[in-house]
């Protein structure tokens, strides 16, 4: 079962990401640099879930781990983000381990192996 590292730029109030398979950057230090987040994800074989495009760029220049789920969904209200993730997360979760980068938009999901 894959494990995920949820970046500091995502809200903690999403129940879908509460559980033993989810680790939060904020639980370590929400002021961490991208390099520190990357290092933790690499060492613990975590899939980074983020809205930060820097991780997408970085994963394209390296081999997994870590893998990255880049949420390119704009500035949705919390209620809208929650509804979107409840609907989309099962597919994201199924695809993420098979792609080094999974780009998620409100109207599409595509992965790069």
N, C-alpha and C positions, 0 to 999 in steps of 0.2 A: 504494500500500500504506500503510495507516495506521500511525502510530507511536504508542507508548504511553509514558506517564510513570508509573512504578510508585511509589506513595506509600511513605513511610518506615514506615507501619504494617503493611506486608506483608513476609513473609520473603524474603530474597534466595536462599534455597536451593531455589527452585523452578525447575528447569531449563526449564520451559515458557516462562519469561520471559527466558531468556538468548539474546541475539542482537542484531543491528543494529537491529531495530525496537523495542527496549525500552531506555528510559532510566530510571535510578533516581534518586529524590530524594536518596538517601544519597550518590550520586556527586557531588552538588553540595554539599549541606549538609543532613544529616538534622534539623537544628534549624531549618530554614526555617519561616516562618509559612505559613499557608494562602495568604495573598496573594502571597507570593514563588513558591510552587508554581504558583498560578494564572497569574501573569505569565509564567513560563517556558513553561507549556503553551500559553498564548495566542500568545506570540511565535513559537513553533516548531510550532504547529498539532499539538500532541500530545493524545492522549486520556488523561485522568487515570484510573488504576485505583486505587481506594482502598476502605477500610472506613469512612472518615470521612464522616458524614452532612452535615457542613458544606458539602462540595463539592456534594452533591445540592441543598441549599437554594440555594446560590449560582448554580448553573447554571439553576435555574428562573427566576431574575431577570435573566438575560442571554441573549444570542444566542451560539451557537458561533462561533469556537472559544473555549475548549476544550470538548470533550465529556467526559462523565464516565461511567465504569463503576463503580457503587457495589456492592461485594460485601457483601451483608447475609446472611452465612452463619454468624454467631455465632462462637464460639471453637472452631473445629475443630482437632483435632490436625494437625500438619504432614502426616502421612501421609494423613489424610482430606481435607485441603485439596488436596493434590497430586492425589489420585485424582479429586476433584470437578472440578478445573480441567482435567485431562487429558480428561475426558469432556465438559465444558461449553465449553471455550475455543473450539473451532471455531465454534460457534453464536454465542458472545459476539463473537468477532472479526468475524463476518459482519454482525451487527446493529449493533455500536457506531458505525460511521461514518454510519449512517442515523438516529441518535437523539441528541438533545442529552443525554439521560440514559438510561442502561440500568441498571435495578435487577436484581441477580442474587441470587436466594435458592436454597437447596438444592432447593426443589421447584418453582421457577418463575423465569422471566425476563420482564420487561416493560420496554418502552421508551416514552419520551415524545419525540415529534418536536419 
